[in-house]
Amino acid sequence: MRPLTHASLPNLFDFMCSRYGMQVVQKASAPEMKLISTFLDAIGVLDKTAFMKQYATILGRRLYLNYKVGTTKVPAITQAMMAAHEPNHVLLMEAMGSLNYNIKYMADPSERGLIEVDCYECDLTVYWWWHKATHNGMGALPDIDMAKILKAYRCTGKKAGPALKKFEKAVKVIKKGGIASPTALDVIDFYEMME
């Protein structure tokens, strides 16, 4: 098994970008991200400062990151989880159709919550695999407060209910070794099967 290190991350992102037809772009230097942050804040989707500093963003097949891939300022496992999370948005967009995906994501907090939970399932799957591989076969999940995460996406109360239920089910499946998506499997395979 290839170790998950900061030095391995550029190769992981190259692999994932090639597989899903994506390109990594630095978010801070992208003028379109500044415009989108203002728009998302104005329509009540996400705070513009948080959007620019705390969240990766996928727009079409461009992956906007607020850090350089492989930096030691962001834990390697966090970056590996992102390598599964963001391509999953691409898969969902393809499955739903680009227009339908974007309308649901922007206009409906409940749908936005379900989409994000689907992608956070990828994060949990990658984390479970990594923890199990590095802690003598003992899998564990990070302490994720999904209600708090959904609140940041302005998905609260009854609107958050379906997403929270989906998340609870996903946690149970992942703890049994289930894999949430092809993108999580690709990250795991990158480390387990490639030399």
One Martini backbone bead per residue (centre of mass of N, CA, C, O) as a GRO file, in nm:
protein
  195
    1MET     BB    1   0.096   0.036   0.022
    2ARG     BB    2   0.048   0.359  -0.018
    3PRO     BB    3   0.119   0.634   0.142
    4LEU     BB    4  -0.034   0.894   0.316
    5THR     BB    5   0.091   1.193   0.187
    6HIS     BB    6   0.173   1.500   0.092
    7ALA     BB    7   0.347   1.401  -0.157
    8SER     BB    8   0.097   1.225  -0.286
    9LEU     BB    9  -0.129   1.438  -0.364
   10PRO     BB   10  -0.068   1.537  -0.651
   11ASN     BB   11  -0.113   1.253  -0.774
   12LEU     BB   12  -0.403   1.218  -0.685
   13PHE     BB   13  -0.520   1.470  -0.829
   14ASP     BB   14  -0.431   1.390  -1.109
   15PHE     BB   15  -0.595   1.131  -1.119
   16MET     BB   16  -0.878   1.255  -1.062
   17CYS     BB   17  -0.875   1.464  -1.291
   18SER     BB   18  -0.847   1.260  -1.517
   19ARG     BB   19  -1.097   1.080  -1.452
   20TYR     BB   20  -1.304   1.362  -1.429
   21GLY     BB   21  -1.214   1.617  -1.596
   22MET     BB   22  -1.030   1.804  -1.417
   23GLN     BB   23  -0.938   2.125  -1.256
   24VAL     BB   24  -0.707   2.303  -1.074
   25VAL     BB   25  -0.784   2.600  -0.875
   26GLN     BB   26  -0.716   2.898  -0.738
   27LYS     BB   27  -0.944   3.075  -0.565
   28ALA     BB   28  -0.813   3.360  -0.498
   29SER     BB   29  -0.742   3.401  -0.830
   30ALA     BB   30  -1.061   3.390  -0.892
   31PRO     BB   31  -1.297   3.607  -0.996
   32GLU     BB   32  -1.550   3.419  -1.003
   33MET     BB   33  -1.546   3.358  -0.693
   34LYS     BB   34  -1.611   3.641  -0.593
   35LEU     BB   35  -1.886   3.658  -0.731
   36ILE     BB   36  -2.012   3.400  -0.612
   37SER     BB   37  -1.989   3.476  -0.313
   38THR     BB   38  -2.186   3.714  -0.331
   39PHE     BB   39  -2.427   3.559  -0.441
   40LEU     BB   40  -2.459   3.340  -0.219
   41ASP     BB   41  -2.503   3.543   0.005
   42ALA     BB   42  -2.754   3.693  -0.116
   43ILE     BB   43  -2.929   3.402  -0.137
   44GLY     BB   44  -2.851   3.218   0.127
   45VAL     BB   45  -2.622   2.984   0.111
   46LEU     BB   46  -2.332   3.146   0.173
   47ASP     BB   47  -2.081   3.280   0.317
   48LYS     BB   48  -1.834   3.456   0.159
   49THR     BB   49  -1.590   3.407   0.345
   50ALA     BB   50  -1.625   3.106   0.381
   51PHE     BB   51  -1.619   3.030   0.084
   52MET     BB   52  -1.317   3.128   0.035
   53LYS     BB   53  -1.169   2.984   0.308
   54GLN     BB   54  -1.338   2.680   0.362
   55TYR     BB   55  -1.414   2.606   0.053
   56ALA     BB   56  -1.460   2.404  -0.185
   57THR     BB   57  -1.509   2.417  -0.552
   58ILE     BB   58  -1.744   2.332  -0.805
   59LEU     BB   59  -1.719   2.422  -1.162
   60GLY     BB   60  -1.801   2.193  -1.328
   61ARG     BB   61  -1.448   2.098  -1.378
   62ARG     BB   62  -1.366   2.304  -1.158
   63LEU     BB   63  -1.129   2.309  -0.889
   64TYR     BB   64  -1.156   2.505  -0.602
   65LEU     BB   65  -0.887   2.605  -0.397
   66ASN     BB   66  -0.752   2.728  -0.067
   67TYR     BB   67  -0.507   2.541  -0.158
   68LYS     BB   68  -0.220   2.363  -0.195
   69VAL     BB   69  -0.142   2.079  -0.307
   70GLY     BB   70   0.042   1.931  -0.029
   71THR     BB   71   0.018   2.093   0.199
   72THR     BB   72   0.098   2.115   0.552
   73LYS     BB   73  -0.156   2.299   0.643
   74VAL     BB   74  -0.308   2.039   0.543
   75PRO     BB   75  -0.421   1.757   0.600
   76ALA     BB   76  -0.393   1.476   0.420
   77ILE     BB   77  -0.676   1.358   0.475
   78THR     BB   78  -0.836   1.607   0.389
   79GLN     BB   79  -0.738   1.605   0.094
   80ALA     BB   80  -0.837   1.318   0.026
   81MET     BB   81  -1.134   1.376   0.078
   82MET     BB   82  -1.156   1.598  -0.141
   83ALA     BB   83  -1.084   1.401  -0.380
   84ALA     BB   84  -1.381   1.274  -0.342
   85HIS     BB   85  -1.597   1.495  -0.301
   86GLU     BB   86  -1.587   1.676  -0.563
   87PRO     BB   87  -1.633   1.454  -0.784
   88ASN     BB   88  -1.917   1.386  -0.680
   89HIS     BB   89  -2.048   1.637  -0.791
   90VAL     BB   90  -2.004   1.559  -1.085
   91LEU     BB   91  -2.174   1.301  -1.080
   92LEU     BB   92  -2.438   1.439  -0.992
   93MET     BB   93  -2.457   1.633  -1.230
   94GLU     BB   94  -2.473   1.413  -1.446
   95ALA     BB   95  -2.726   1.262  -1.333
   96MET     BB   96  -2.918   1.535  -1.314
   97GLY     BB   97  -2.810   1.760  -1.452
   98SER     BB   98  -2.690   2.067  -1.455
   99LEU     BB   99  -2.942   2.242  -1.419
  100ASN     BB  100  -3.085   2.080  -1.198
  101TYR     BB  101  -2.858   2.084  -0.992
  102ASN     BB  102  -2.829   2.397  -0.965
  103ILE     BB  103  -3.115   2.459  -0.880
  104LYS     BB  104  -3.129   2.280  -0.630
  105TYR     BB  105  -2.881   2.397  -0.484
  106MET     BB  106  -2.976   2.703  -0.479
  107ALA     BB  107  -3.309   2.680  -0.406
  108ASP     BB  108  -3.280   2.407  -0.210
  109PRO     BB  109  -3.191   2.320   0.101
  110SER     BB  110  -3.264   2.019   0.100
  111GLU     BB  111  -3.106   1.941  -0.156
  112ARG     BB  112  -2.835   2.052  -0.066
  113GLY     BB  113  -2.808   1.861   0.174
  114LEU     BB  114  -2.813   1.594   0.011
  115ILE     BB  115  -2.567   1.653  -0.159
  116GLU     BB  116  -2.363   1.693   0.071
  117VAL     BB  117  -2.397   1.419   0.204
  118ASP     BB  118  -2.304   1.253  -0.033
  119CYS     BB  119  -2.011   1.377  -0.015
  120TYR     BB  120  -1.951   1.314   0.290
  121GLU     BB  121  -1.944   1.010   0.250
  122CYS     BB  122  -1.669   1.013   0.117
  123ASP     BB  123  -1.507   1.119   0.351
  124LEU     BB  124  -1.576   0.888   0.549
  125THR     BB  125  -1.462   0.656   0.382
  126VAL     BB  126  -1.170   0.753   0.370
  127TYR     BB  127  -1.127   0.777   0.671
  128TRP     BB  128  -1.184   0.485   0.752
  129TRP     BB  129  -0.962   0.360   0.585
  130TRP     BB  130  -0.721   0.516   0.706
  131HIS     BB  131  -0.762   0.436   1.002
  132LYS     BB  132  -0.745   0.132   0.955
  133ALA     BB  133  -0.451   0.139   0.819
  134THR     BB  134  -0.317   0.314   1.086
  135HIS     BB  135  -0.488   0.125   1.333
  136ASN     BB  136  -0.490  -0.190   1.330
  137GLY     BB  137  -0.796  -0.213   1.193
  138MET     BB  138  -0.923   0.051   1.318
  139GLY     BB  139  -1.207   0.198   1.273
  140ALA     BB  140  -1.300   0.548   1.208
  141LEU     BB  141  -1.463   0.854   1.279
  142PRO     BB  142  -1.519   1.159   1.254
  143ASP     BB  143  -1.629   1.442   1.418
  144ILE     BB  144  -1.948   1.508   1.284
  145ASP     BB  145  -2.159   1.798   1.251
  146MET     BB  146  -2.406   1.802   1.031
  147ALA     BB  147  -2.589   2.028   1.129
  148LYS     BB  148  -2.367   2.245   1.116
  149ILE     BB  149  -2.299   2.216   0.820
  150LEU     BB  150  -2.585   2.272   0.711
  151LYS     BB  151  -2.609   2.555   0.831
  152ALA     BB  152  -2.389   2.679   0.646
  153TYR     BB  153  -2.600   2.597   0.399
  154ARG     BB  154  -2.892   2.679   0.498
  155CYS     BB  155  -2.978   2.391   0.647
  156THR     BB  156  -3.269   2.371   0.842
  157GLY     BB  157  -3.458   2.192   1.019
  158LYS     BB  158  -3.676   2.039   0.816
  159LYS     BB  159  -3.477   2.061   0.573
  160ALA     BB  160  -3.255   1.867   0.724
  161GLY     BB  161  -3.382   1.589   0.781
  162PRO     BB  162  -3.313   1.409   0.529
  163ALA     BB  163  -3.004   1.446   0.550
  164LEU     BB  164  -2.965   1.333   0.838
  165LYS     BB  165  -3.077   1.052   0.778
  166LYS     BB  166  -2.877   0.981   0.556
  167PHE     BB  167  -2.625   1.008   0.732
  168GLU     BB  168  -2.689   0.791   0.940
  169LYS     BB  169  -2.692   0.559   0.735
  170ALA     BB  170  -2.406   0.594   0.626
  171VAL     BB  171  -2.253   0.539   0.886
  172LYS     BB  172  -2.342   0.244   0.912
  173VAL     BB  173  -2.224   0.143   0.644
  174ILE     BB  174  -1.927   0.231   0.684
  175LYS     BB  175  -1.882   0.063   0.952
  176LYS     BB  176  -1.921  -0.205   0.754
  177GLY     BB  177  -1.749  -0.118   0.475
  178GLY     BB  178  -1.887   0.073   0.303
  179ILE     BB  179  -1.918   0.232  -0.018
  180ALA     BB  180  -2.038   0.539  -0.134
  181SER     BB  181  -1.832   0.576  -0.391
  182PRO     BB  182  -1.631   0.595  -0.662
  183THR     BB  183  -1.445   0.820  -0.551
  184ALA     BB  184  -1.358   0.677  -0.294
  185LEU     BB  185  -1.247   0.425  -0.434
  186ASP     BB  186  -1.029   0.571  -0.596
  187VAL     BB  187  -0.862   0.666  -0.357
  188ILE     BB  188  -0.811   0.392  -0.234
  189ASP     BB  189  -0.685   0.260  -0.488
  190PHE     BB  190  -0.445   0.447  -0.517
  191TYR     BB  191  -0.314   0.330  -0.245
  192GLU     BB  192  -0.358   0.007  -0.272
  193MET     BB  193  -0.284  -0.055  -0.603
  194MET     BB  194  -0.055   0.152  -0.627
  195GLU     BB  195   0.308   0.202  -0.688
   0.00000   0.00000   0.00000
